Amino acid sequence: MAILAEYHKPQSVAEAVALLRRTDVRLRPLAGGSQLVGALETRTLKAVDGVVDLAGLGLHRIFATIALLRIGATATLSDVSSHSVAGALAGGILRRTAACEGPVNLRNAATVGGLIACAEMDSEFYAALLALNASVIVSDGRHETSIPLPVFALPSSHHLIIAVTLPIRTLRAGHARIARTPSDRCIVAAVAVMGDGVERVALCGVGERPLLAGGALTPPDNWKGSAEYRLAMADVVRHRALTEAR
Ligand SMILES: Cc1cc2nc3c(=O)[nH]c(=O)nc-3n(C[C@H](O)[C@H](O)[C@H](O)COP(=O)(O)OP(=O)(O)OC[C@H]3O[C@@H](n4cnc5c(N)ncnc54)[C@H](O)[C@@H]3O)c2cc1C
């Protein structure tokens, strides 16, 4: 069992960042807890004295204007799926890929900010955000900065992801995946988005985190698939996703 010395539930981003800046204790942001709690319980993650719960910051809201969708960092994958604009974007690609992230109890807890912070290589939802040209809004408690998702890295441990923004355009999408079973996490997957002068494909399972097709691929070589297999299958899923989007 993890023993945490401190638990905080601040009511503003500035207060949360001030807690994360403390040098006398090592505090970590807690969102849905679906990854963090397990890592603390199993002690995979060490050197954490306490958590800063983000649930009181009001970052769960999803706003849509004519041109832009803004998804708050603590919106859950289920919130996104059921939102009238977010869930329907590009033929419902966020809803579709959210369903691949895990069972409904996980989707009810896991947040968009947590998913971006984790950047798991097989996250198809993350790949969909890449294909939809997402940017990540981070805050240091005073200023907000927008960072394009393909080059995103949290500037420091006292910055918080506070939202993700997506341009709203009329797009078609395709999604293809290879997994051991339909309900399993993917070995490789592709999300393609097309229309309005745009054609973008994002891939999972061929790098440290999901990435846009076109750059260098650095697939892992593990029990789920060799690097050679992953490279060959990346071509297959990319082709299938593009064909569906067309
Ligand atoms: C059964 C199961 C299946 C899973 N399947 C998948 C999967 O298919 N794909 C996948 O990607 N992940 C998967 N995960 C991992 C995890 O659930 C997701 O990555 C999830 O989205 C994490 O979000 P969370 O809100 O629960 O984050 P938490 O667990 O609360 O936090 C995760 C990490 O992100 C940091 N963090 C959270 N929010 C912020 C923020 N706003 N700003 C800065 N840092 C932040 C935390 O400090 C922590 O280090 C799975 C987990 C489980 C238990």
The ligand as an SDF file (V2000), in Angstrom:
LIG
                    3D

 53 58  0  0  0  0  0  0  0  0999 V2000
   -7.0500   -1.3080  -17.0370 C   0  0  0  0  0  0  0  0  0  0  0  0
   -6.2970   -0.1270  -17.6270 C   0  0  0  0  0  0  0  0  0  0  0  0
   -6.2070    0.0010  -19.0090 C   0  0  0  0  0  0  0  0  0  0  0  0
   -5.5270    1.0980  -19.5640 C   0  0  0  0  0  0  0  0  0  0  0  0
   -5.5330    1.2280  -20.9190 N   0  0  0  0  0  0  0  0  0  0  0  0
   -4.9270    2.2990  -21.4740 C   0  0  0  0  0  0  0  0  0  0  0  0
   -4.9470    2.4830  -22.8970 C   0  0  0  0  0  0  0  0  0  0  0  0
   -5.4910    1.6690  -23.6420 O   0  0  0  0  0  0  0  0  0  0  0  0
   -4.3300    3.5610  -23.4060 N   0  0  0  0  0  0  0  0  0  0  0  0
   -3.7310    4.4770  -22.5850 C   0  0  0  0  0  0  0  0  0  0  0  0
   -3.2070    5.4790  -23.0740 O   0  0  0  0  0  0  0  0  0  0  0  0
   -3.6880    4.3390  -21.2710 N   0  0  0  0  0  0  0  0  0  0  0  0
   -4.2790    3.2740  -20.6990 C   0  0  0  0  0  0  0  0  0  0  0  0
   -4.2330    3.1300  -19.3470 N   0  0  0  0  0  0  0  0  0  0  0  0
   -3.4690    4.1110  -18.5640 C   0  0  0  0  0  0  0  0  0  0  0  0
   -4.2830    5.2950  -18.0440 C   0  0  0  0  0  0  0  0  0  0  0  0
   -5.5570    4.8740  -17.6420 O   0  0  0  0  0  0  0  0  0  0  0  0
   -4.4950    6.3970  -19.0730 C   0  0  0  0  0  0  0  0  0  0  0  0
   -3.2990    6.8220  -19.6360 O   0  0  0  0  0  0  0  0  0  0  0  0
   -5.3020    7.5270  -18.4590 C   0  0  0  0  0  0  0  0  0  0  0  0
   -5.7920    8.3500  -19.4540 O   0  0  0  0  0  0  0  0  0  0  0  0
   -4.6230    8.3160  -17.3840 C   0  0  0  0  0  0  0  0  0  0  0  0
   -5.5170    9.3600  -16.9970 O   0  0  0  0  0  0  0  0  0  0  0  0
   -5.9120    9.6710  -15.5200 P   0  0  0  0  0  0  0  0  0  0  0  0
   -6.7940   10.8600  -15.5800 O   0  0  0  0  0  0  0  0  0  0  0  0
   -6.4610    8.4850  -14.8300 O   0  0  0  0  0  0  0  0  0  0  0  0
   -4.4780   10.0820  -14.9460 O   0  0  0  0  0  0  0  0  0  0  0  0
   -3.8250    9.8110  -13.5340 P   0  0  0  0  0  0  0  0  0  0  0  0
   -3.6770    8.3370  -13.3150 O   0  0  0  0  0  0  0  0  0  0  0  0
   -4.4900   10.5990  -12.4950 O   0  0  0  0  0  0  0  0  0  0  0  0
   -2.3960   10.4540  -13.8410 O   0  0  0  0  0  0  0  0  0  0  0  0
   -1.5130    9.8710  -14.7730 C   0  0  0  0  0  0  0  0  0  0  0  0
   -0.2490   10.7180  -14.8560 C   0  0  0  0  0  0  0  0  0  0  0  0
   -0.5250   11.9480  -15.5040 O   0  0  0  0  0  0  0  0  0  0  0  0
   -0.2090   13.0460  -14.6400 C   0  0  0  0  0  0  0  0  0  0  0  0
   -1.2650   14.0320  -14.8830 N   0  0  0  0  0  0  0  0  0  0  0  0
   -2.6020   13.8050  -14.8700 C   0  0  0  0  0  0  0  0  0  0  0  0
   -3.2640   14.9130  -15.2100 N   0  0  0  0  0  0  0  0  0  0  0  0
   -2.3430   15.8680  -15.4380 C   0  0  0  0  0  0  0  0  0  0  0  0
   -2.4390   17.2390  -15.8200 C   0  0  0  0  0  0  0  0  0  0  0  0
   -3.6150   17.8450  -16.0440 N   0  0  0  0  0  0  0  0  0  0  0  0
   -1.2880   17.9330  -15.9720 N   0  0  0  0  0  0  0  0  0  0  0  0
   -0.0900   17.3360  -15.7500 C   0  0  0  0  0  0  0  0  0  0  0  0
    0.0600   16.0420  -15.3940 N   0  0  0  0  0  0  0  0  0  0  0  0
   -1.0690   15.3240  -15.2370 C   0  0  0  0  0  0  0  0  0  0  0  0
   -0.2070   12.4760  -13.2360 C   0  0  0  0  0  0  0  0  0  0  0  0
    0.6060   13.2180  -12.3510 O   0  0  0  0  0  0  0  0  0  0  0  0
    0.3280   11.0790  -13.4950 C   0  0  0  0  0  0  0  0  0  0  0  0
    1.7360   11.1020  -13.6030 O   0  0  0  0  0  0  0  0  0  0  0  0
   -4.8900    2.0520  -18.7430 C   0  0  0  0  0  0  0  0  0  0  0  0
   -4.9760    1.9130  -17.3430 C   0  0  0  0  0  0  0  0  0  0  0  0
   -5.6600    0.8350  -16.7850 C   0  0  0  0  0  0  0  0  0  0  0  0
   -5.7460    0.7210  -15.2760 C   0  0  0  0  0  0  0  0  0  0  0  0
  1  2  1  0
  2  3  1  0
  2 52  2  0
  3  4  2  0
  4  5  1  0
  4 50  1  0
  5  6  2  0
  6  7  1  0
  6 13  1  0
  7  8  2  0
  7  9  1  0
  9 10  1  0
 10 11  2  0
 10 12  1  0
 12 13  2  0
 13 14  1  0
 14 15  1  0
 14 50  1  0
 15 16  1  0
 16 17  1  0
 16 18  1  0
 18 19  1  0
 18 20  1  0
 20 21  1  0
 20 22  1  0
 22 23  1  0
 23 24  1  0
 24 25  2  0
 24 26  1  0
 24 27  1  0
 27 28  1  0
 28 29  2  0
 28 30  1  0
 28 31  1  0
 31 32  1  0
 32 33  1  0
 33 34  1  0
 33 48  1  0
 34 35  1  0
 35 36  1  0
 35 46  1  0
 36 37  1  0
 36 45  1  0
 37 38  2  0
 38 39  1  0
 39 40  1  0
 39 45  2  0
 40 41  1  0
 40 42  2  0
 42 43  1  0
 43 44  2  0
 44 45  1  0
 46 47  1  0
 46 48  1  0
 48 49  1  0
 50 51  2  0
 51 52  1  0
 52 53  1  0
M  END
$$$$
